[in-house]
Amino acid sequence: MKSNKRILRIGLISLLLPFAVWIGFLVVIPHIELLRLSFISHRGNNFTLANYANFFTNALYRNTYIRSAVFSIIVTFITLVISLPMALFITKIAGPKAQGILMLAVILPFWISELIQAFAWMIMLRETGVLSYLLQLLGIIHHNVEFLYNDAAIMVGLVYTSMLFMVIPLVSTLSTMEDSIIEAAYDLGGNFWNTLFEVIIPYSAPGITTGSIMVFMLSLGNYISVTLLGGKNSLWFTEQIYNQFILRFNWNQGAAFGILLLILSSLIVWIGIKISGQEIEEVLR
């Protein structure tokens, strides 16, 4: 008996060890080093709080930080509003064959890299792009219009690149919901909106929370779509981090910004989980 337990313990350790090493080298150790660098002065190896003080004393950094958080929350909400009807249609209305086709249609665009997706949106939204041409063809506008390099273009790109990560958790949650629950809501006198807000949304809360966390984190940490679609007007905090690391070679200031972004994302995710009434175990389940 003891021998069997020992074999099971060794087997479990053997399975978990590669994962632990992977997480340790790619997540834990880099973040520890990032934290250490954030407290070191740029022109020396002295302990300092100046890297964090620069953030609080510079209005551009603060405003970009807040702007990135607010826009990421808006992107998360828009993605949820679009994804919930899609997930409902896939799980409750479409037939078995149609479900497979629709899921493939959702997943297929994400086989293409985010960089190619961003360039595709640039072709669509640029001054001489597809959207401007179609609007002129329909007589809505009478000259080329630049739809790129503004907040709306950034939102479109972020919602598009995040859609899959909201749809999949919602489909996974709603697929376990019995149709009889919805039928019972209608039998008790409920209409579409009552059923949606009092039955479907509460039931899909774990999927909503999981998807919202993933979309928010991806949006807040996005760099490619934001930079290409927003241009110099993007004002995203990841751009400030990039500038410190790559353009100014100030790894210490960049590390401080990275830690501040990590704190911001963790704090908002924690607040979101508390507001939703979910437990972290339910979200990770």
KASULBEL-V854983 format. One record per residue. N is the residue number from 1. RES is the residue in one letter. OMEGA is omega as a letter, one per 40 degrees, with the letter a starting at -180 (999 if undefined). Layout:
N&RES&OMEGA, N&RES&OMEGA
This chain:
1&M&i, 2&K&i, 3&S&i, 4&N&i, 5&K&i, 6&R&i, 7&I&i, 8&L&i, 9&R&i, 10&I&i, 11&G&i, 12&L&i, 13&I&i, 14&S&i, 15&L&a, 16&L&a, 17&L&i, 18&P&i, 19&F&a, 20&A&i, 21&V&i, 22&W&i, 23&I&a, 24&G&a, 25&F&a, 26&L&a, 27&V&a, 28&V&a, 29&I&i, 30&P&i, 31&H&i, 32&I&i, 33&E&i, 34&L&i, 35&L&i, 36&R&a, 37&L&a, 38&S&i, 39&F&i, 40&I&a, 41&S&a, 42&H&a, 43&R&i, 44&G&i, 45&N&a, 46&N&i, 47&F&a, 48&T&i, 49&L&a, 50&A&a, 51&N&i, 52&Y&i, 53&A&i, 54&N&i, 55&F&a, 56&F&a, 57&T&a, 58&N&a, 59&A&a, 60&L&i, 61&Y&a, 62&R&a, 63&N&i, 64&T&i, 65&Y&a, 66&I&a, 67&R&a, 68&S&i, 69&A&a, 70&V&a, 71&F&i, 72&S&i, 73&I&i, 74&I&i, 75&V&i, 76&T&a, 77&F&i, 78&I&i, 79&T&i, 80&L&a, 81&V&i, 82&I&a, 83&S&a, 84&L&i, 85&P&i, 86&M&a, 87&A&i, 88&L&a, 89&F&a, 90&I&a, 91&T&a, 92&K&a, 93&I&a, 94&A&i, 95&G&a, 96&P&i, 97&K&i, 98&A&i, 99&Q&i, 100&G&i, 101&I&a, 102&L&i, 103&M&i, 104&L&i, 105&A&i, 106&V&a, 107&I&a, 108&L&a, 109&P&a, 110&F&i, 111&W&i, 112&I&a, 113&S&i, 114&E&i, 115&L&i, 116&I&i, 117&Q&i, 118&A&i, 119&F&i, 120&A&i, 121&W&i, 122&M&i, 123&I&a, 124&M&a, 125&L&a, 126&R&a, 127&E&i, 128&T&a, 129&G&a, 130&V&a, 131&L&i, 132&S&i, 133&Y&a, 134&L&i, 135&L&i, 136&Q&i, 137&L&i, 138&L&i, 139&G&a, 140&I&i, 141&I&a, 142&H&i, 143&H&a, 144&N&i, 145&V&i, 146&E&i, 147&F&a, 148&L&i, 149&Y&i, 150&N&a, 151&D&a, 152&A&i, 153&A&i, 154&I&a, 155&M&i, 156&V&a, 157&G&a, 158&L&i, 159&V&a, 160&Y&a, 161&T&a, 162&S&a, 163&M&a, 164&L&a, 165&F&i, 166&M&a, 167&V&a, 168&I&i, 169&P&i, 170&L&i, 171&V&i, 172&S&a, 173&T&a, 174&L&i, 175&S&i, 176&T&a, 177&M&i, 178&E&i, 179&D&a, 180&S&i, 181&I&i, 182&I&i, 183&E&i, 184&A&i, 185&A&i, 186&Y&i, 187&D&a, 188&L&i, 189&G&a, 190&G&i, 191&N&a, 192&F&a, 193&W&i, 194&N&a, 195&T&a, 196&L&a, 197&F&a, 198&E&a, 199&V&a, 200&I&a, 201&I&i, 202&P&a, 203&Y&a, 204&S&a, 205&A&i, 206&P&i, 207&G&i, 208&I&a, 209&T&i, 210&T&i, 211&G&a, 212&S&i, 213&I&a, 214&M&a, 215&V&a, 216&F&a, 217&M&i, 218&L&a, 219&S&a, 220&L&a, 221&G&a, 222&N&i, 223&Y&a, 224&I&a, 225&S&a, 226&V&a, 227&T&a, 228&L&a, 229&L&a, 230&G&a, 231&G&a, 232&K&a, 233&N&a, 234&S&i, 235&L&i, 236&W&a, 237&F&i, 238&T&i, 239&E&i, 240&Q&i, 241&I&i, 242&Y&a, 243&N&a, 244&Q&a, 245&F&a, 246&I&a, 247&L&a, 248&R&a, 249&F&i, 250&N&a, 251&W&a, 252&N&i, 253&Q&i, 254&G&i, 255&A&i, 256&A&i, 257&F&i, 258&G&i, 259&I&i, 260&L&i, 261&L&i, 262&L&i, 263&I&a, 264&L&a, 265&S&a, 266&S&a, 267&L&a, 268&I&i, 269&V&i, 270&W&i, 271&I&i, 272&G&i, 273&I&i, 274&K&i, 275&I&a, 276&S&a, 277&G&a, 278&Q&i, 279&E&a, 280&I&i, 281&E&i, 282&E&a, 283&V&a, 284&L&a, 285&R&999
